[in-house]
Each structure stands twice: as structure tokens, then as C-alpha cells.
Amino acid sequence: MSASVAVYRDIYTEDRFRQTYGTEDQSRGRERLRDRLAQRCSCSQVDCLHLLKKRLPVCSWLPKYKLKKWLLGDIIAGLTVGIVHIPQGMAFALLTSVAPVYGLYTSFFPVVLYMLFGTGHHVSTGTFAVLSLMTGSVVEQLVPIPLTLNSSSPEAAEFEAQRIGVASAVAFLSGIMMLCMCGLQLGFLSTYLSEPIVKAFTSAAAFHVTVSQLQSMLGLRLPRYAGAFSLFKTLASVMENVPHTNLAELVISLLCLAVLVPVKEVNSRFRERLRTPIPVEIITVIIATGITYAFSLDSKYDIQIVGHIPAGFPEPRLPALGTIPEIAGDTVAITLVAYAVSVSLAMIYADKHGYSIDPNQELLAHGISNTVSSLFTCFPNSATLATTNILESAGAHTQLAGLFTSLVVLIVLLLIGPLFYFLPKAVLACINVTSLRQMFLLFQDLPDLWRISKIDLMVWLVTWLSVVVLNVDLGLAIGVVFSMMTVICRTQRANCSVLGRAANTEIYRSINNHNKCYEVPGVKILTYNGPIYYGNRSFFKADMAQLLGLTPERIRSREKALKAIEKREREAISSVEQGVTDSSFSSKNDLFRSDMAEGEIEAVLIDCSSVIFVDVAGARLFIQMCMECQKIGVGIYLANCNESVLKILTSSGLMNYMNPQHIFVTIHDAVVYIQQQREKPPENNTTVWV
């Protein structure tokens, strides 16, 4: 069953529509603004309570906590994630080029702080492979350790203190940056790291992580490279030193991979059936530590082990603040990556479970988390892909799961930590590599990107290649710049098309895509699908000139014809005044029409519905077009202008060259008006009938 619509109303120009339906008075707007400012600046008990709940979300969700319904799920999920945090924290500490115990610290303090200040119910914070890799590059540049250094010497302890000082300084500065961004309400900056950039970046960073762990898996003691082409330098160094592989550590690595990879695959495939994933990492750590201790593998086969892990809490101390000028540039990239990944994960699970997050509050939460934890010898932290996925799939409901996660890590710090003395570093390297499974699977997005958007696919590939070939920091910057360039290019080369009318309707569509839509005789209706600004004004002008035939030669010839008509009109008026009638004279409009070829354009109507903004250069281009159209006797009309565009055009002086009554609310209003003007003299009560 088809329905029909009939509309009978007056023709509306913008002025007439505003007069009929009204706009808000500016004085009332200013008064309302003053009221809003006064309300914002007021302080009451209700306002203070609202601010407390907003800035300390635990005060909002904890009183509403459903004990019987949510507690069991939070306990199970929290304990499961805590067990995973222990091996991953120590493993990612190796990526950061610091002792494994600092990974345990980073798996404890940020979790507690995010539970208090974060808005994501299913977000698990702590160590993240990509951030650890980026931070490790900074540490290696500032505090390189000689390969001949004895790990048990006093010099080694001094180097270790310097290294964690630099890593803590990166976390401290990153937290300060996030707090400043929160104060300036800059949560939107994460949008500049688009989804293709983030996914390509993390996937490429996974290759850097894997290559960096090869030396630990093979038992080689090699320098860690940083800067451009670091991945290839590391690969070349590993290949050169393959003959020096420690066979015992190679066997340990192969056995660990043979256990970790299949069990992780089982956890992934049967995630919905398993109440909690199999904690294969901690099981592997415990077994490997026991075997190494029982058979003295460290002394017999020169296996690199974790070594001493002190029990208890670290003493608060300031990071190496003197290194801030040297780490500032790298920290900016680390901050943006940490925030973008954290907010992206929080939004994914918030959408899935039907709640919302506050991006600026997330800045505050992660800013406080990094700043405070850096005072306890922690390195940069963020939301993590693997543990967040585990937390959600294990049945967590609220941030309270973080409490049970931190309790597990706390027990390890206070009691169990020293027992991991004999844990082989090769096991931690294998845990690092196998934890990247999700990142390697991001290649599965490429076919969808090819089908949906070739430009997004190019952004993905450019970012991935830049990160792999050059470096993590530089590759990310190239990806962001390239992504922004694609946006600029798309606005520069926006499509300009001619619209036609569907018969007996008020619907206008591009005649290139709709062969049953026809142009209105004598009226050229144009639409431009993008902003008009200094970057694309020349392209816009060229497209309009081509569609309208506004060549300099045509403008000059039509201008001469108009002047001839005006001259004949003046002569006719003079003859009439002298009492002589020229019967061959016709009116200016008729004479000009007779001079025009059949199908000649008499009016140009520009549909501004897709023009989201116009700058000064674009407004001046409109004025220039009006002048050129006037020279050839073609009227120019506008339709569907939004308020901001219309305001800029009016302020630029366009109305000095264009009749304000030629700006209409819709395309059809303008078309009906133009047709009535051609067929009969204008009347006061013109109407539009569809």
C-alpha cells in the first residue's frame, strides 16, 4: 500500500520564515547566558554532592551496588584477572627494561585508583604491552646498560634504580598531561586517533614486541635498539648471534609456547562455555619456577632468571624529574596512545552493556592513576586488551572487581613474590609473545575495510608500515598526519553535482545517479557536498564554472549583449519622451530572452544543505560568483543554508550583491518562486503546491 502526501503552503524565504516562526531574541539569549553562568558559579550542598559523585564515581555506583546479584561475578572475575596480572606484569616489566617486581607494583596501584575514579565498569587497568615497549625505548636511550655488566654487582643495582626512575618519570609526566587535558576538557583529542590508526598501530607494535623478545627466548644477551628501523636492526642482531643460542632456554621457550598457545586457543574458542578461562600463564610460571629451582638450571645451563623480588610495598619516592625535558616528546605519544586505547575499550564495553562513560573523567582517572603510581616506582599504565576481555567474559558487573584483582596482586607482593626468584626470563618472554594474539588477529579487519572504505584501508596500511619499518612513535605520528590529510583531501575534492526534480514531487536528486530526475528548464540547481573554505575554494570555483559555463569569453559576450539592451532601452525611453513610438522595441526581459539560445540558464540555485561551514575566502567567492552571474544576466539563489553559513555570508556583505529575498528555506520554494517570476508578475500571496 502506497501513501501520498499533499502540501499547500506559502513560499518561504529565510527572512519570511524567520518573521513567521520567530527566532530567540538576542537580549533574552544573553540574559539566559548570564543565568546559566550564575547557576554554574553557585555553590550549594546539592551541587557539591553532584560534583563529588561526578569526580569520584565510586560514590555514585557503590551505594547502588546489588550485593546478591553482582558480588559473586565481581569476585570471580577479579580473582581471575588478578591471577593473569601476576605473570603479565612481570613479563611486561621486561619490555619496559626494568626489574619484574615493578611490573607487580604497576599491576596493583593503578587498579585501585581506577576503581575509585574510573567510569568503565568492565575496564581492567595495569601493564600494557605497547606502552611498555614505548617506555622501554625511552629507558634504553637514556640509561643503556653495558652487556658485560654483572647483574649481582652494585653497579647493576644503581643502573636499575636509574632505569625505574626514568620509567616512573614517564608515568608521572604522562599523568600530569592527562590531568591538564582533563582541566581543559580535551577528552575529544582521542578522536584524532581513529579506529584504523589504533588497530594498525597496536598490530604493528605487536611485531616490535615479538622481535624484542626473541633474544630472551633464545638466551642471547644483545643490546636493545631504538629509533628508526629498530625492528630490522634487532632482527639482524638476533640472526647474527643465532649460533650462540642457549639451547636450554630455547627448549624452555618451545615447551612454554607448546603449552601457552593451545590453551589460549581453547580459552578463546570456548570462552562462552568456560566459567573462567584456564589460568595457563600462572600455572606455567609456577611449574617453570619449580623445575628451575629443583634442577638448578640457572647454574648448570646459565639460564637468565628473574632474581630477587623484594616482599612488601615500595617506599614512596620522586621519579627522575631531571629527565623530563628529554622524555617530553616521547611521553606525548605515550599519553595519547594510553588514553586512546583506554577510552576505546571503555566505550566498546559501555555500548555492549548499555551504560555511558565520561571521556574527561577517564582522563582524570588515568591521570591520577599514572601520577600517583609513579611515586611508588610504577611505569606508565592504561586499560589492557587481554585482561579487560577476561574481566568482562568472566562475569564482572562493576569496578568492584578491581578490588579483588588488587588483593591477589597484594598477596603476591607481601608473601609470594620472593618465591619467583628462579623464574626463567624466557618464560616471561613467551608470555609476552602469546599475549599478543588479539593484536595479530587485527589483520582480519582488512577485508572489511576494503569492502567498506578504501581510504580507511590506506590509513591502516600506511600506519602499520610506518610503525613496523620506522618506529613506534614516528609511525604513530605518520599515521595521524596521513589520516588527517585524507580528511582534508576529501573536503578539498568534494563532489559538485547538478540536481533534477522527480516528477510531481518536491524531491531533488543528482541527475547523474537518478536518470528519471530531470532538470527544471532554465534553472541550474547545484549542490556541493562539503565545506567551502580557503583549501577548496579554487576547486569549488572550477566546478561551478564548468557546470555553468562561466568562461571569461562568455561573460564578456553576454555583458556586451546586456549593455546593448540597456542602450536600446534608453533610446526607446528617449523616443517616447519625444512623442515618437518605436514599435520594434520590446521590453528588456523579452529582448534578452530572444537573444538567448533555447535551454539557456536564466537562474542558478545553490543547495547549501551539505555546506557545513564557510570561511572568509568562501564567502568572498560567493560574492565573486554573484557579480559574474549578474554580468551575464543570470540570477543567483540559495536554499537550505544553515544558520552559521548564512550569518557568515551576510556579515561578509553578500547581501550588497544579492537580493535577500533570493534565499529560501528549501529548494522547492526557490524553484516555484523562480517559475512564478518567469510566468507572471510577483504577487504577495505566492504559494507552493506539491
N, C-alpha and C positions, 0 to 999 in steps of 0.2 A: 504494500500500500504506500503510495507516494503522497506527500503533503505539499501544499503550495503556500506561498507567502505573498501577501499583497500589502504594500506600504504606500500611504498617501500622506505627504508632509511637505512643509516648506523647504526650499533650498537654504542650506546653512553655510554662510561663510564663517570664518573663525570669529570675526567681530560680532556677527549676529548671534552665533551660538553662545558666545560669552555673555552678551547682553540678555539673552533669553533665559539661560540657565545659571548664569552668575558665577563668579569666582570669589574666593575669600578675600576680604578686604585686607590690604597690607597692614593697616594700623592694627586690625584685630590679630593678624599674624604676629606682629611684633609684640603685641600685648600677650598673646599666648606664649610666645617665646620667653618673655620675661617671667610669666607664671611658671613655665617649665624649669627655668633656671633657678627660680626661687624655691621650687619644690625639690630640685636636686640638691640645693645647698642647705636645705633644712635638716635638722638633726632631731630625731625622736627615738623613743625606745623601740618602736616597730622598725624604723629604718636601720637602727644598729643591729637588731636581730636578723633582719634581712641581709645586711652586709656580712654578718658573721656566717650565716648559712651559705652565702654565695662564695665567700673566700675560704671557708673551712667546710667543705661539703659533708664531712663526716657528721657534723651537727645536724645535717638535713636528713641523711638516709639512715643513720643509726637509730634514732627514735622510732622510725617506721619499720624497723627490721622485724621480719616474720620468723621468729625463732624456730618453730616446729617445721616450717616449710623450707627454710633456706639453710639452716645451720649445718645439717649433715652434708649437703652438697658443697658448701664452702670449706668444710673441714677436709673432705676427701680431696677436693681439687687443690686446696692449699698445700696439703701434705705431699701430694703427687708432684706439684711444681717445685716444692722445696727440695725434694729428692733429686730432681733434674738440675736444679740450680747448683748443687754442690760440684758435680764434675764439670759442668759447663762453665761455672765461674772460674774454677782453676784453669780450665783449658783456654778460655778467652784472656786470662791474665798473661799467658804465654804470648798471645797475639799482641798484647799491649807492651810486651818486653819488660814485664815486672814479675815479681815472685807470685806464685799461685795463691798465697794467702790473701793478697789484695783483691783477688777475684771473689773470694768469700766475703770480704768486707763490702764489696760493691754489690753483692747479692743480698745483703742484709739491710743496710741503711736506706737505700733508695726505695726498697719495698715498703718499709714502714712509713716513710714520708709520703709516698704516693697514695697510700691507703688513707691518709688524713686529708690530703689536698686534691687528689685526682677526682675526675668526674666519670672516668670509664669504669664500668662495673666489671668488665672482663679483661682488663689490661694487666699484664704482668711485666713489671719493670726489672731491670738488672743489667747484666752484661750483654752486649750485642756485638756480634762478630764484626760487622762493618765498622762500627765506631772504634772497636778495639784495634782493628787493623789501621785505621786512620790515626789513632792516637799513638800506636806503636811506631808509625813512621816518624812522627814528631819526636818521640823519645829517642829513637835511633839517631836522628840527625843531631840532637843536642847532646846526648850522652852515649856515644858509642863505647862499647866495651871491647878491649883487646881480646883476641881469640886465645891468647896464651895465658890469660888471667886464671888463677886458681880460684875455684868457686868457694873454697873454705878460707881464703885469706882475708885479712882486714880490709884490703883494698876493694875486694868484691863487695863487702858489706857497704862500703862508702859509695861505690858505684850504684848499688841497689837503692840506697837512700836518695841519691840524686835522681835516679830514674823515676821513682814513685813521686818525688817532689815535682818533676815536670808533668807527669801524668795527672797529678792532683791539681796542678796549676791550670791545665787544660780544662778539667772539670769545673774548677772554680770560675774561670773566665767564661766558660760556656753557660754556667748557671746565671752569672751576672748579666750576660747578654739576653738570656731568656727573661729575666726579671725586668730588664729595661724594655724589652719588646712588649711585655705584658702591661707595663705602665703606659706605654704609648699606644696600646690597643693594636698591635701589629700582628695579631693572630692570622690575618689574611695572607701574610707573606708566604705561608706554606703552600698556597695555591700556585705559586710560581714553580714549584716542583710538581709537575703534572704526573699523572699515574704512569705514562710510558717512561718518563725520566726516572722515577723512583724504582720501578721494576727493572729497567735496564741497568741502572746503577747498582742495585743490590745483586743482580745476577752476575754482572761483571766483577763486582767486588768479591763474589764467591770464588772466582778463579784466582784472584790475588791471594785470598786466604788459603786455598788449597795448595798453591805453589809455595807459599811461605812455610807451610807445614811439612813439605817433603823432606827437608833436612832433618827435622826431628824424627820423622818416621823411618828415615834411613840411618839415623845415628851419626849424622855429619855435623861438624862444628864449622859453620860458614858465616861470613858477615851478612847482615841484613841490608839489602839495598833499598834506597828511597829515591824519589824523584821520577823523572820521565824514563820510560822503558824499564822500570824496575822489575816487572814480571819477567821479561826476557833475560835480564841480567841474572836474576835468581835462577831461572831455568838453566842458563848456560853454566853457571857455577855448580849447580847440582850435577849436571851431566859430566862436567869435568872431574868431579870428585866421586862419581859412582864407584870406581874401583876401591875407594876407601870406606865403603859401606860397612857398618857394624851389622853383621849377619844376625846377631841375637836380637837387636832392635828391629831389624827387618822382619824376622819371624814373629815377634810380638805384634808388630803393626798388622801383618797379614792375618794373624789369628783374631785380632780385635776387629778388623774390618769384616772378617768372615762371620763374626757374631753380630756386630752392630748393624750392618746393612740389612740382613734378612729380618732381624727382629723389628727394626724400624719400619720396614716394609709391611710387616704383619700389623704393627700398630696403626699404620696409615690405612691399610685396606679394611681392617676390621674395627675401625675407630668407633663405629656406632654400636657394635656388639660388646666391645670391651668396656667394662665399667670405668676402669682406669688403664692407661697404657702401661705396658710392661717396662719397668724402670731399668732398662738394659744398661744404661750408662753407669749408674751407681753399682750395679752388680759386676760389671766389667772392671770398674775401679777397685772394688773390694777384692775380687779374685786376683787381679794382676798385682796388687799390693802384697797380698798374702804369698803368692808364688815367688815374687822377687825377694821378699824377706826370708822365706823358707829355704831357698836355694842360693841365697847371696849372689844374685845375678849382677848386682851393681859392682861388686868387687871382682867377680870372676870374668865377666864379659864387658866391663867398662860401660855399663848401661847408665844413661843420664836419668837421674831420679829427681823428684820434687825437692827433697831435702827437708830441713826443719820448718815446721809450721807452728808458730807460737800459739799457745792457747790463751783465750781471753780477748778483751776488747783492745783495740789500738788506742794509744794516747792521742788526744786532740793536738794537732799541730798545723801551723800555717803551711800551705803549699809553697813552692819555689816562685814567689811572686816576682822575683827579679827577671824571670824568663818571659814575662807577659808580652813585652814588645816583640820578642822573637816568635812567639806562638800565636799571636793575634790573628794573622791571616788564615792559618790552618784551622784555628778554633771557630772562625766564622762558618767555614764549610761543615765542620763537625756539628755545630749548633743547628744549622739548617737541616742537615740530614737527620739528626736526632729528633728534632721537632716534627719534621715532615713524616717520618716513619711512625712516630708515636701517635700523632693525630690521625693519620690514615688508618692505623689499626683500631684506634678507639672508635672512629666513625663507622668502620666496617661492622664491628660487633654491636655498636649502638643501633645502627639501622636494622640489623638482624633481630635484635631483641626488643625493639620498639621504645627506646629512650633516646635522649639527646645529650650531647656533650657541649661544653663551652670551650672553644679553642683558646680564648685568652686565659681561662682558668687552667687549661692544660699547660700553657706557658708558665704560669705561676707555679704549678705543681712540679714540673720538671726543672724549673729554675731553682726552686728551693731544694729539690732533691739533689741536684748537682752541686749547688753551693755548699749546703750543709755537709753532705757526704764527703766533699773534697777535704774538709777539715779533719776527717778520720781516714786519711790516706786511701781514698777511693778514686778511681779513674772515671771518665765520662760514661754515663748510663742513659738508657732510654727504654721504651717499650720494646719487647723482643718478640720476634715472629714465632719461634718454636714454642716457648713457654706460654705465650698468650693463647695459642691454638690449643695447647694441652689444658690450660686453665678452663677454657670455655667448653671443650669437649668432655672434661671430667665432671662438669655439672656445677660450676661456680655460679653464684647469683649476685653477689655484691663484692665490694672491695674488702670485706672482712676476710676473704680467702687469703689476702696478703698477710694477715696476722699469723696464720698457721704456716704459711711459707717461711716467714721470718723466724718463727720458732724452730723450724727444722734447721735452718742455717745457724741459728744461735746455739743450738745444742752441739753442732759440729765445731763452731768456733770455741766454745767453752770446754768441751770434753773430748771430742773425737778427732779434731784437726791434727794433733801430733801423730796419730796412727797412720796418716798418709805419707809418712816420711819416705817410704820405699816405693812410692807410686812412680812408675816409669813415665817420663815425659812423652814417650812415643804413644802411650795410651791416650793422653790428653790431646795429642795431635790428631789421632784417629777420631776422637770425639768431636774435635773442631770440624774435621772434613765431613763427617757423616751428618752433622747438624745443619749442613748447608743444602740438604736435599730439596727443601722447598724453593730455595733460590735458584737451583739449577732447573727446576721444573717450570720456571717462568718463561722458558722458551716456548712453552705450549701456547702462549698468548699470540705468537707471531701470525699463525693462520687467521685468527680472528681480526687482528689489526689489518692484515692485508685485505680482508673482505670488507671491513668497516671503514677504515681510513688509511689511505696510503701515506698521508702526511705524518700521522701518528706513528706509523711503522718506520718512517725515515727518522723520526725523533728517537725512537727506541734503538735503532741500529747505530745511529751516529753517537748516541750516549754510550752504548755498550762498547763500541770500537774505541772510543776516546778513552774510556776508563781502562780497558784492557791494554791498549797499546801505550798510552801515555802514563797516566797515574790516576789514582782515585780522586784527588782534589781537582786536578786540572781537567780530568774527564767530566766531572760533575759540572764544572763551570762551562765547559764547551757545550754540554747537553742543554743547560739552562739557556745559554745565549742562542743556540740553534733553535730551540723551541720558541723563544720569543721572536726570533727572526721569521719563523714560519707564520706566526700570528700577524706580524707587520706586513709580510708579503701578501697574506690573504686579504688584509684590509686595503692594501695598495691596488691589487688587481681584482677588486670586487666586480661582480657582473652587472653590466648595464643593459637592460633589455626593454623591448617595446611591448606594451600591454595591449591586448584586444579584449573586446567585450563578448561575453557569452550571450547569445541571442535571447532577448526578452528577460534579461536578468540585470542586476546591478553588480555582477561579478566580473572582475577584470583579471586576466591571467596572461602570462607571457605567450606570445604568438608562436614562439619557437617550439614550445612544449605542448601547445594546445592548438591543433590545426583547425578546430571549429570555433575558435575565438577570432573575431575579426576587428580590424582597426576601425575606429569611428572616422568617417570621412572628414577630412580637413583638420583633424586633431591628432597630434602625435603624443601618445601617452608613454612616458618613460619612467622607469623605476631603477633606483640604484641601491644595491644590496650591501651597503657598508657606510661607514662614516665618510665625511668629506673634510679633509684636513690637509695640512701642508705636504704630507707624504704622498698623497694620491691625487692632489688637485689636477696635476698635468694629465694623468690617466683619465680622470673623470671628464676633463675638458675635451680630450681627444675622442673619447667615446661619444660624448654628446654631439660634437662637431660632425663626426662620421654619420651618426643616425639622423641628424637634422640637415646635413649638407651645408653646414656653415663654413664654407670656404671663403677666403678673402675675396676671390673674384666674384662669387655670387653675392656677397654682402655689398660690394661696390656697385654691381649692376642693378641690384634691387634698390639700393639707396638712390641711384640716379633716376630710376623709374619713379620713385616716390617724390623726388624733387620736381620732376616733370609734371606730375599730377598736381602738386601744390601750386606750381606756376600757372597751369591751366585754370585751376580753381580761382586763383587771384584774378586772372584775366576775365573769367566769367563774371565774377562779382563786380569787377570794374565796369563791364559792359552793361550789367543790369542797372548799376547806379546811373549810367549814362542813357538809360532807356532803350538799350539795344539788347535783344534776346538772342542767345546762341543756342539754337535747337540741337546742335550736335553735342552739347555738353551734358554729361551725366555726373552724378554725384561722385565724390572721391572714392567711396567704398565700391560702387558699381564699376567705375573706371578701372580701379585697381584689380578688381576681380577679373575683368575682361582681359587684363594684361597677364594674369596668372594662368599657368597651364592647368589642365584637368588633374585633380588629385594633389594639387599643391597644398603645403601645410599652411594653415591660417592661424593655428594656435598650438602652443606647446604646453602640455600639462605634466608636471613632475610629481610623481608619487614619492613622498618623503617618509613613508611608513617604516622603511628599513634604514633610514639615516638616523643613527643613534646619537650622533653629535656632529657639530660643525665648528671649526675654529675660525679665526680671523681670516686666514687665507681662503678657506672655503666660502666664507660669507662674501669676500671680495670677488670671488669667482662667480657667484650668483649675480652680483651687480654687473659684472662684465657681460654675462650672458644676457641679462635683461637689455643692456644697451645694444648688443649686437642684434638681438631679436627685434628691437624697436627700429633699427636701421632698415631691416628688410620687411617691416610691417607685419611681424608675427607677434601675437600676444602671448605672454607667458603667465602660467597659472601654477599654483602649488596646492597640494592636498595632503592630508594626513600628517601634518607637521606636529611633532611633539612639542611640549611647552619650552624645553630648553633650546631646541633648534630655532623655534620661532622667535624666542627672545634674543638670541644672538643675531639672527638675520635682521630683526627690527632695529636693534642697537647699532648695527653696522651701517645703517642708512639705506637699506634696500627699499624701504617704502618711498624714498625720493625718486626711485626709478620704476616703481611698480605700484599699481593700484591696490590698496589694502583689501578692497572687495574682491580681489582675484585669488584670495587664499581661502580654500574651502575645507570643510570638515572631512569629506570623503571624495573619492574620485568621481563617483556618480553625480554628486552635487555639482561638481565643476563641469562635467560633460553636459548635463542638462542645461546648465546656465549658458555654456558656450553655444549650444544648439539653439536655444531661445534667442540669444543675441543675434545670431545669424539670420533667423527666420522672421523675427518681428522685433519692434522696439521693446526695450525692457519695461516690465510692469512691476508694480510694487509688491503684488502678491504672487510671486513665482512659486511654482510647486514642483516636486519631484514625484513621479509615479513609477513604481516598479511592478 
